[in-house]
């Protein structure tokens, strides 16, 4: 499992009360609703949730890459180190992207330019951030390819000449070309088979340690989270509903009903193990603003209060923070992670 972070670590990313909507001709989609999240230098935070929870939208907002005209941050702030992302100019953001914040996208097959060699695509990133001397560029490209386990002599080949796992390594090379402080990894192993997944995860852990890069790992795979992450944020319908260290989430006994449902959906190899228990129902329609808990319609422990009143954050005995009325009376807030769920 991940390593518990030093409590004195310096905060790199601080998201407060973030709300994001998509405004289309047909409807307004409330994708992220009052989200609070923190990420510290050198740590990996796993952002977990099912499809449509708002995970990718959150990452795109950090990069200020929400779709033009329809995607809008309606409230809240995103503070990255010394930069207020929500207030930064586009010129400032162009400098920030790639050099200080990079992103690995979900499908390596569609992220690479099919008519450029992989060497040219890595060099393009370096050139856009000030490295223009030809000999230095070539040396840097060779070094980066070596770091991700690809032979430098293949830099003149095109994406179609590489397997899926190798394409993902190229994506990682491009993302890490300028040694960013923050890496946003959006389902980086989803399109890969299990063996290649393990190799890519091991590579990402190794490079994170080498460059002391912080990472936000977006995934629906709890096994990946247990292997790679230091802390975990469980996201549902645009909100963080549980938050804690990997140890607190995976070894604790008190959890949000949704988190329990996620664990109940994990297959077990134990002999005589009970059948999987899928979570009944679907996430609420994102075009409708929810008054109470967004999980109320699917929660087996739902009360009338849950339908009309948003729950607060409560820190339970195990240390994790849970956004649920069931834990009212527990000590709320306090400590480094206080108020992070939301």
Secondary structure by P-SEA (a helix, b strand, c coil): ccccccccccccbbbcbbbbbbbcccccccccccccccccccbbbbbccccccaaaaaaaaaacccccccccccbbbbbccccccccccaaaaaaaccccbbbbcccccccccccccaaaaaaaaaaaaccccaaaaaaaaaaaaaaacccccccccccccccaaaaaaaaaaaaacccccbbbbccccccccaaaaaaaaaaaaaaaaaacbbbbcccccaaaaaacccbbbbbccccccccccaaaaaccccccaaaaaaaaacccccccccccccccccccccccccccccccccccccccccccbbbbbbbccccccccccccccccccccccccccc
